[in-house]
Amino acid sequence: MNYQVVSAAEFTYPDIKEYKSSSREINLCSARGSYAGCHILLDGLRSPEI
């Protein structure tokens, strides 16, 4: 399984595999009383058997 962390401010699409803000680490910063977020994209997962 491959993964990458992408900034929540960057739009993500199912057909794109690489992004400018891509990283292997999560670095979240936010002001007090607000929310921080990111996208964690997973690739190479097995499909569930039906």
KAKA-V900039 format. One record per helix or strand of 3 or more residues. SS is the DSSP state (H for helix, E for strand). FROM is the first residue (numbers start at 0). TO is the last residue. If there is no record, write none. Layout:
SS/FROM/TO + SS/FROM/TO
//
This chain:
E/1/6 + E/37/42
//
